[in-house]
Amino acid sequence: MIEPHAPAPPGSPPSWGGPCGPEAPARLPVRPAVGRFLVLAGVFVCAACGLVYELELVALASYLIGDSVTQASVVLSVMVFAMGLGSLAAKRLRGLAAAGFGALEAALALVGGSSAMLLYAVFAWTGGWGGLWADGPRILLVAFSLAIGVLIGAEVPLLMELIQRVRRQDPGGAVADLFAADYVGALVGGLAFPFVLLPFLGQLTGALLTGTVNAVVGAALVLGLFRRDLTRRARWLLLTANAVVLALLATATVLADDFERAARHAVYGQDVRVAVRTDVQEVVLTGETDGRPLDLFLDGRLRVRGSDERRYHEALVHPAMSGPHTRVLILGGGDGLAAREVLRHPGTDRVDLLEADPGLARLARHDPGLSALNEHAFGDARVHLLTGDAFHRLRSTPSATYDVVISDLPDPGLTASTKLYSQEFYGLLRRVLAPDGRLAVHAGPVPARPRAFWTVDATLRAAGLPATAYRVAARHPGSAPGTGRAAADLRAPGSWGFLLAARTAPAPRLDPAAPRPHTLTPDALARDARAAARTRIAGLPPSTLPHPRY
C-alpha cells in the first residue's frame, strides 16, 4: 500500500494531485479518516440540493407552462446532457480542485436557489406578451436546466480529486464511495422536496433555502477542510463570494412573500381576493370588486369565469339530466357549480361529488362569493362530498349505482387529467351506470383541438359508450375553463365541447319537466350538435392508460 507521503513507484497510475504538486496530499486540519468522512458528507448534501433544483424546475414548469410529461422530459434530458458537458469542463480545474469546487458551489447555490423566483418572474411579467417574450418561460427553463446541469456535472470530478487527495485509494473504490454518497443524497433530496419543502415552504422559499444550504456546505468544506491548500487571496475571494451569495439568497427569502403577491397581481390582475395552496393545487379567486365577476383559477389556469360559467355548466349538466336522474355522480366539480345545476332538477335524491381536492370544496362551501355563485350547493343534504383517487373509488362502487355521471374535468390534453379520459376509466364508468344511464363529458374545445376532442369520442365508443357531440360558444372568447390567464388572448378557445354518452348513443335534449335553463334552449342545443358533428375526425384510435393519445 502506498503511504500518503511516499512517492509513487514507477509505472503506477497517475495520482489525483492538487496545486501542491502531483503527489502532494491535502494538508488537512483533521485526520484523513475524518477528512474523508467530511468530503463524503459534502457529497451527500450537494447531491440532495442538486436533485431539489431539478424537481423544483419540473414542478414549477408544469405549473406555469403545463404538460408535466413534456416539462419533465425537457428538464431532465437537457440537465443530463449538460452534466456531461460539466464533467468535461471540470478536467481543466483538477489542478485547483479545492478552489474550483468552492467557486462551483457558490455559483450553483445562486443559480439553483434563484431559479424558481426568476422563472416565475418571467412568466408573470412577460407571459402575456407576444413574439419572443411569449416563450420566455420555456427559454429560461432550458437555460436554467443547462446551467444547473453543467454545474452539477462538474462537481463529481472535483470531488473525486479531493477525496483522493485526502487519502489515496484504489480509483474504483473511491468512485464507489463517491457515488454511494451521491445517490443516497439524491434520495433524501427527492423525498424532501414533495414531503417537506413544497408543502411547508413553497417552491420559491424552498429553492432559496436549498441554495443557502448548498452555499454553506460548499464553503464550509473548502474553507474548513482544505483551507491550507488555498492562498490567502483565494480564501478571501471565496469567503466574499459566498457572503454575497448568502446575502442575496437571504434578501430574496425575506422578500419572497412580497414578490409572490406582486407576481400574482401581474398574472391575475389587481383584484385577487383569495389565494391559497391546498394539498393539491393553488387556488385563486379574483373579482367581486367594482362589479367584476368572480373568476376561479386552479394552478394558474382559468376554470370558472363568473360571466360565462352558466353557459358552460348548463350545457354540461342539463342534457344528461333528461331522463332518470335519481342518483348522480359528479367527477371533479369542486366549485359546486355543476352540483347547483343538478339540484335544479326535481327527483334528484342524491348527488355524490368526487373531488380530488377537498380544499377546493371547502372554499366553495365557505367563501361568500363562490358559495353564492354555486347557490350554497354544499349546504344541500343531498350533496355528499367524496375524496380520493377516482379509479379506486369507482372500483369499489357497486354496479349500476348511478343514473347520471357528470365528468366536469379539465381538458384531456393536461397530463394530470389524461388517465381520467382513458378507455379503462370509461369502462369503470360504464359499470357504475344504470342500464339506461347517461354520461356527460367535458372534452375540451372542438375547433381549437379537434383531434383531442374526437379521440375522447373514440375512447368512449371503445368502452361501450357511444356518444353524441355538441358544443357551446363562450360569450367572452379567451375565457374557457382550463386556459391560462397570462396568455388567454393568444391561446384560449372560444367554445366548449361536450360528449353525451350512453349504451346507445343519446340525442342531446332538455328535460321539459325541469326548470328552464338561463342560457340553453332546445333549438340552440340541436344547432350546437350539428355544428360539432361537422368537425368529426373518423378513424382515431382510443386512448388507454399505457398508450395515451391526447
C-alpha positions in Angstrom: 0.0 0.0 0.0 1.3 3.4 -0.9 1.5 5.8 2.1 0.2 9.3 1.6 3.6 10.9 1.6 5.5 8.2 -0.2 6.4 8.7 -3.9 4.6 6.6 -6.3 6.6 3.7 -7.8 7.5 3.8 -11.5 4.6 2.7 -13.7 1.9 3.4 -11.2 -1.3 5.1 -12.4 -1.4 8.9 -12.3 -2.2 10.3 -8.9 -5.0 12.7 -8.1 -2.8 15.6 -7.4 -3.6 19.2 -6.4 -2.0 22.6 -6.6 0.8 21.4 -4.3 2.2 19.0 -6.9 1.0 15.8 -8.5 1.9 13.7 -5.4 1.2 16.1 -2.6 -1.7 15.2 -0.3 -4.0 17.8 1.1 -2.8 19.5 4.3 -5.8 18.7 6.5 -6.6 20.1 9.9 -8.1 16.7 10.8 -7.1 13.0 10.5 -7.5 11.6 6.9 -10.3 9.3 8.0 -12.3 12.3 9.4 -11.5 14.3 6.3 -12.7 11.6 4.0 -16.0 11.4 6.0 -16.5 15.1 5.7 -15.9 15.0 2.0 -18.5 12.3 1.6 -20.9 14.2 3.8 -20.5 17.2 1.5 -21.2 14.9 -1.5 -24.4 13.8 0.2 -25.6 17.3 0.8 -24.7 18.6 -2.6 -26.4 15.7 -4.3 -29.6 16.4 -2.3 -29.5 20.0 -3.2 -28.9 19.2 -6.9 -32.0 16.9 -7.1 -34.1 19.5 -5.4 -33.2 22.0 -8.1 -34.2 19.5 -10.8 -37.5 18.7 -9.2 -38.2 22.3 -8.5 -37.7 23.2 -12.2 -40.0 20.3 -13.3 -42.7 21.2 -10.8 -42.7 25.0 -11.5 -42.6 24.5 -15.3 -45.5 22.1 -15.1 -47.5 24.6 -13.1 -46.6 27.6 -15.2 -46.4 26.0 -18.7 -48.5 22.9 -18.3 -48.0 19.3 -19.7 -45.9 17.8 -16.9 -44.6 15.0 -19.0 -43.1 17.3 -21.6 -41.6 19.7 -19.0 -40.0 16.8 -17.0 -38.6 15.4 -20.3 -37.1 18.7 -21.3 -35.6 19.5 -17.8 -34.1 16.0 -17.2 -32.8 15.4 -20.7 -31.2 18.8 -21.0 -29.8 18.6 -17.5 -28.2 15.2 -18.0 -26.7 16.3 -21.3 -25.3 19.4 -19.5 -23.9 17.3 -16.7 -21.7 15.6 -19.3 -20.5 19.0 -20.5 -19.8 20.0 -17.0 -17.7 16.8 -16.3 -15.6 17.5 -19.3 -15.1 21.2 -18.4 -14.1 20.2 -14.9 -11.0 18.4 -16.2 -9.3 21.8 -16.5 -9.9 22.6 -12.8 -8.4 19.4 -11.4 -5.2 21.2 -10.5 -7.2 23.7 -8.5 -9.8 21.2 -7.1 -10.4 22.9 -3.8 -10.8 26.5 -5.1 -12.7 25.3 -8.1 -15.2 23.3 -6.0 -15.7 26.2 -3.7 -16.4 28.6 -6.6 -18.6 26.0 -8.3 -20.8 25.5 -5.2 -21.3 29.3 -4.8 -22.4 29.6 -8.4 -24.7 26.6 -8.1 -26.3 27.9 -4.9 -27.0 31.2 -6.6 -28.3 29.8 -9.9 -30.3 26.9 -8.4 -31.6 28.9 -5.4 -32.9 31.8 -7.5 -34.2 29.7 -10.4 -37.7 29.4 -9.2 -38.1 33.1 -8.4 -36.7 34.2 -11.8 -38.7 31.7 -13.8 -41.9 32.8 -12.0 -41.0 36.5 -12.6 -40.5 35.9 -16.4 -43.9 34.1 -16.5 -45.7 36.7 -14.5 -44.4 39.8 -16.2 -43.9 38.6 -19.8 -46.2 35.6 -20.1 -49.0 37.6 -21.9 -46.7 39.4 -24.4 -46.4 38.3 -27.9 -43.4 37.4 -30.0 -40.3 36.0 -28.3 -41.5 37.0 -24.9 -44.4 34.6 -25.1 -41.8 31.8 -25.0 -39.8 33.4 -22.2 -40.6 30.8 -19.5 -39.7 28.0 -21.9 -36.4 29.6 -22.9 -35.5 30.3 -19.3 -36.4 26.8 -18.3 -33.9 25.4 -20.8 -31.3 27.9 -19.8 -31.6 27.0 -16.1 -31.5 23.3 -16.9 -28.3 23.8 -18.9 -26.6 26.0 -16.3 -27.5 23.8 -13.3 -26.7 20.6 -15.2 -23.2 21.9 -16.1 -22.5 22.9 -12.5 -23.7 19.6 -11.1 -21.8 17.7 -13.7 -18.6 19.5 -12.7 -18.9 18.5 -9.1 -18.1 14.8 -9.5 -14.6 15.1 -11.0 -13.6 17.8 -8.5 -14.9 15.8 -5.5 -13.1 12.7 -6.8 -9.9 14.8 -6.9 -10.5 16.0 -3.3 -11.3 12.6 -1.9 -8.2 11.1 -3.4 -6.1 13.9 -2.0 -7.4 13.2 1.4 -6.4 9.6 1.3 -5.2 7.9 -1.9 -7.1 4.6 -2.6 -8.0 2.4 -5.5 -9.9 4.6 -8.0 -12.7 2.0 -8.3 -13.2 2.1 -4.5 -13.1 5.9 -4.5 -15.7 6.0 -7.3 -18.0 3.6 -5.4 -17.8 5.6 -2.2 -18.4 8.9 -4.0 -21.4 7.6 -5.9 -22.9 5.8 -2.9 -23.0 9.2 -1.0 -24.2 10.9 -4.1 -27.1 8.5 -4.7 -28.2 8.5 -1.0 -28.2 12.3 -1.0 -30.3 12.3 -4.2 -32.8 10.0 -2.4 -33.0 12.4 0.6 -33.4 15.4 -1.7 -36.0 13.7 -3.8 -38.1 12.8 -0.8 -37.6 16.2 1.0 -38.9 18.2 -2.0 -42.5 16.8 -2.1 -42.9 16.0 1.5 -41.1 18.9 3.3 -40.0 21.8 1.1 -43.1 22.1 -1.2 -45.9 21.7 1.4 -44.2 23.7 4.2 -42.1 26.3 2.4 -43.5 26.5 -1.2 -41.5 26.5 -4.4 -39.8 29.9 -4.0 -38.7 29.8 -0.4 -37.9 26.1 -0.7 -35.5 26.7 -3.6 -33.9 29.7 -1.8 -33.3 27.6 1.4 -31.8 24.8 -0.7 -29.4 27.3 -2.2 -28.5 28.6 1.2 -27.7 25.1 2.5 -25.7 24.4 -0.7 -23.6 27.5 -0.3 -22.9 27.0 3.4 -21.9 23.3 3.0 -19.7 24.0 0.0 -17.9 26.9 1.7 -17.5 25.0 5.0 -16.0 22.0 3.2 -13.4 24.0 1.3 -12.6 26.8 3.8 -12.7 24.4 6.7 -11.1 21.3 5.4 -8.9 22.4 2.5 -8.1 26.0 3.6 -4.3 25.2 3.8 -4.4 24.4 0.1 -5.7 27.9 -0.8 -3.7 31.1 -0.9 -4.8 33.9 1.3 -6.2 35.8 -1.6 -8.2 32.7 -2.8 -9.6 32.2 0.7 -10.8 35.9 0.9 -12.2 35.7 -2.6 -14.1 32.5 -1.8 -15.3 33.9 1.5 -16.5 37.1 -0.1 -18.3 35.3 -3.0 -20.2 33.1 -0.6 -21.1 36.0 1.7 -22.5 37.8 -1.4 -24.5 34.7 -2.4 -25.9 34.2 1.1 -26.8 37.8 1.3 -28.7 37.7 -2.0 -30.5 34.5 -1.1 -31.4 35.8 2.4 -32.7 39.1 0.9 -34.8 37.1 -1.7 -36.2 34.9 1.1 -37.2 37.9 3.2 -38.9 39.5 0.1 -40.4 36.2 -1.2 -43.9 36.9 0.1 -44.0 40.4 -1.3 -42.6 39.2 -4.6 -45.2 36.4 -4.8 -48.0 38.9 -4.2 -46.7 41.2 -6.8 -46.3 38.4 -9.3 -49.8 37.1 -8.5 -51.2 40.5 -9.3 -49.3 40.6 -12.5 -50.8 37.2 -13.6 -54.3 37.6 -12.3 -54.8 41.4 -12.1 -55.1 43.6 -9.1 -58.4 42.2 -7.8 -57.0 38.9 -6.2 -59.3 38.2 -3.3 -58.3 34.7 -2.2 -55.0 32.9 -2.9 -54.4 29.6 -1.1 -52.4 26.5 -1.7 -54.3 23.3 -0.9 -52.7 19.9 -0.7 -53.3 19.5 -4.4 -53.0 22.9 -6.2 -53.0 26.7 -5.9 -56.5 28.1 -5.8 -57.0 31.8 -6.7 -60.3 33.8 -6.6 -60.4 37.2 -8.3 -63.2 39.6 -8.9 -66.3 40.7 -7.0 -64.8 44.2 -6.7 -66.0 47.2 -8.7 -68.7 45.0 -10.3 -66.2 42.5 -11.7 -67.4 38.9 -11.9 -65.8 36.2 -9.9 -63.1 34.2 -11.6 -61.6 30.9 -10.3 -58.0 29.8 -11.2 -56.6 26.4 -10.4 -52.8 26.2 -10.7 -52.8 29.3 -12.9 -55.5 28.1 -15.3 -58.9 29.7 -15.5 -61.6 27.2 -14.5 -64.5 29.4 -13.9 -65.4 32.9 -15.2 -68.5 34.2 -13.5 -69.8 36.0 -16.6 -69.7 32.8 -18.6 -69.9 29.9 -16.2 -73.7 29.3 -16.7 -73.2 28.6 -20.4 -70.6 26.0 -19.6 -72.3 24.3 -16.6 -75.8 24.3 -18.1 -74.6 22.7 -21.3 -72.6 20.1 -19.4 -75.4 19.1 -17.0 -78.9 19.7 -18.4 -78.7 17.3 -21.5 -77.5 14.5 -19.3 -80.4 15.1 -16.8 -83.1 14.5 -19.5 -84.1 11.1 -18.2 -83.9 9.2 -14.9 -81.7 11.1 -12.5 -82.4 9.9 -9.0 -78.7 9.3 -8.2 -76.0 11.4 -9.8 -72.2 11.3 -9.7 -70.1 14.4 -10.4 -66.4 13.9 -11.2 -64.5 17.0 -10.3 -66.8 20.0 -9.8 -65.3 21.0 -6.5 -66.5 24.5 -7.2 -70.1 23.3 -6.6 -71.4 24.8 -9.9 -72.2 21.6 -11.6 -74.0 20.4 -8.4 -76.0 23.6 -8.5 -77.4 22.7 -11.9 -78.1 19.1 -10.9 -80.0 20.2 -7.9 -82.3 22.3 -10.0 -83.9 19.1 -11.4 -86.8 17.7 -9.3 -86.5 14.0 -8.5 -82.8 14.0 -7.7 -82.3 12.2 -4.4 -78.5 12.0 -4.0 -75.5 13.8 -5.6 -72.1 12.3 -5.0 -69.3 14.7 -5.8 -66.0 13.0 -6.3 -63.3 15.7 -6.0 -59.5 15.1 -5.7 -59.0 18.4 -3.8 -61.1 18.7 -0.6 -59.5 22.1 -0.1 -61.3 23.5 -3.1 -64.6 22.0 -1.9 -64.1 23.7 1.5 -63.5 27.0 -0.2 -66.6 26.6 -2.3 -68.6 25.9 0.8 -67.4 28.7 2.9 -66.2 31.5 0.6 -69.0 34.1 0.4 -68.6 34.8 -3.3 -68.1 31.3 -4.5 -70.8 29.8 -2.3 -73.2 32.5 -3.5 -72.3 31.6 -7.1 -73.0 27.9 -6.5 -76.2 28.8 -4.6 -74.9 27.1 -1.5 -74.9 23.7 -3.1 -72.7 22.1 -0.4 -75.3 23.0 2.2 -77.9 20.8 0.5 -78.3 17.5 2.4 -78.5 15.6 -0.9 -74.9 16.5 -1.8 -72.2 14.1 -0.5 -68.5 15.0 -0.9 -66.2 12.1 -1.7 -62.4 12.5 -1.9 -59.6 10.3 -3.1 -58.5 8.6 -6.3 -61.3 8.2 -8.8 -60.1 4.8 -10.0 -60.1 3.4 -6.5 -63.5 4.8 -5.7 -65.1 3.5 -8.9 -63.6 0.0 -8.5 -65.3 -0.2 -5.1 -68.6 1.2 -6.3 -71.4 -1.3 -6.9 -72.6 -1.8 -10.5 -75.5 0.3 -11.8 -75.3 2.8 -8.9 -75.8 6.0 -10.8 -78.4 7.2 -13.3 -76.2 10.1 -14.4 -72.4 10.8 -14.3 -71.2 14.3 -15.0 -67.4 14.5 -15.9 -66.5 18.1 -15.0 -62.8 17.7 -15.5 -60.1 19.8 -17.2 -59.2 19.2 -20.8 -57.7 15.8 -21.7 -54.6 17.5 -23.0 -53.5 18.3 -19.4 -51.3 15.4 -18.3 -52.9 15.2 -14.8 -56.3 14.5 -16.4 -55.3 12.1 -19.2 -55.9 8.9 -17.2 -59.5 10.1 -16.5 -60.1 10.2 -20.2 -58.9 6.7 -20.9 -60.7 3.6 -22.1 -60.1 1.9 -18.8 -61.6 4.7 -16.8 -64.7 4.9 -19.1 -65.1 1.1 -18.6 -65.4 1.7 -14.9 -68.0 4.4 -15.5 -70.0 2.1 -17.8 -70.1 -0.4 -15.0 -71.4 2.0 -12.4 -74.0 3.5 -14.8 -77.6 2.1 -14.7 -78.6 0.3 -17.9 -80.3 3.5 -19.2 -77.8 5.9 -17.5 -76.1 8.7 -19.3 -72.6 10.2 -19.1 -71.7 13.8 -19.9 -68.1 14.6 -20.6 -66.3 17.9 -21.0 -63.9 17.0 -23.8 -62.2 20.4 -24.5 -62.7 22.9 -27.3 -63.8 21.4 -30.6 -62.4 24.0 -33.1 -59.1 24.5 -31.3 -58.2 20.9 -30.6 -60.5 18.7 -32.7 -58.2 15.7 -32.7 -58.2 15.5 -28.9 -61.9 16.0 -28.8 -62.7 13.2 -31.2 -60.2 11.0 -29.5 -62.4 11.2 -26.4 -65.3 10.2 -28.6 -63.4 7.2 -30.0 -62.3 6.2 -26.4 -65.9 6.3 -25.2 -67.0 4.1 -28.1 -64.2 1.6 -27.4 -65.5 1.4 -23.8 -69.0 0.6 -25.0 -70.4 4.1 -24.6 -71.2 5.6 -28.0 -71.6 9.4 -27.7 -73.2 12.4 -29.4 -71.1 15.6 -29.6 -72.2 19.2 -29.1 -70.5 22.4 -28.4 -71.4 25.8 -26.8 -69.8 29.1 -27.7 -68.3 31.2 -24.9 -69.8 34.7 -24.6 -66.2 36.0 -23.9 -63.7 34.2 -26.1 -60.5 33.6 -24.3 -62.2 32.7 -21.0 -62.8 29.0 -21.4 -62.1 26.8 -18.4 -58.6 25.2 -18.5 -56.7 28.1 -20.1 -54.0 30.2 -18.5 -54.9 33.9 -18.0 -51.4 35.2 -18.8 -51.8 34.2 -22.5 -55.5 33.8 -22.7 -55.9 36.1 -25.6 -53.4 34.1 -27.6 -54.4 30.5 -26.9 -57.8 30.3 -25.3 -60.6 28.6 -27.2 -63.9 30.3 -27.8 -66.1 27.4 -27.1 -66.5 24.2 -25.0 -67.0 20.8 -26.4 -69.1 18.1 -24.8 -70.0 14.4 -25.4 -73.2 12.8 -24.2 -72.7 9.0 -23.9 -74.8 6.0 -23.1 -75.0 2.3 -24.0 -77.0 3.6 -27.0 -75.9 7.0 -28.4 -78.4 9.5 -27.0 -79.7 12.7 -28.7 -79.0 15.8 -26.6 -82.2 17.3 -25.4 -83.6 19.2 -22.4 -86.0 17.8 -19.8 -89.3 19.6 -20.3 -90.2 18.9 -16.6 -87.1 20.7 -15.3 -86.8 24.5 -14.8 -85.8 26.2 -18.0 -82.0 26.9 -18.2 -80.9 30.5 -18.3 -78.7 30.2 -21.4 -79.6 27.0 -23.2 -82.6 26.3 -25.5 -83.6 23.1 -27.4 -83.1 24.8 -30.8 -79.7 26.1 -29.8 -78.7 22.6 -28.4 -79.7 21.0 -31.7 -77.7 23.6 -33.7 -74.7 23.0 -31.4 -74.8 19.3 -32.0 -74.9 19.7 -35.8 -72.0 22.2 -35.7 -69.9 19.8 -33.6 -70.7 16.8 -35.9 -69.3 18.7 -38.9 -65.9 18.7 -37.3 -65.7 14.9 -36.8 -62.4 13.2 -37.4 -63.0 9.5 -38.2 -60.7 6.5 -37.6 -59.0 7.8 -34.5 -57.7 5.1 -32.0 -58.8 5.2 -28.4 -56.6 6.5 -25.6 -55.6 3.9 -23.0 -53.5 4.0 -19.8 -50.4 2.5 -21.4 -50.9 4.5 -24.6 -52.3 7.9 -24.0 -53.1 9.7 -27.3 -54.0 13.3 -26.2 
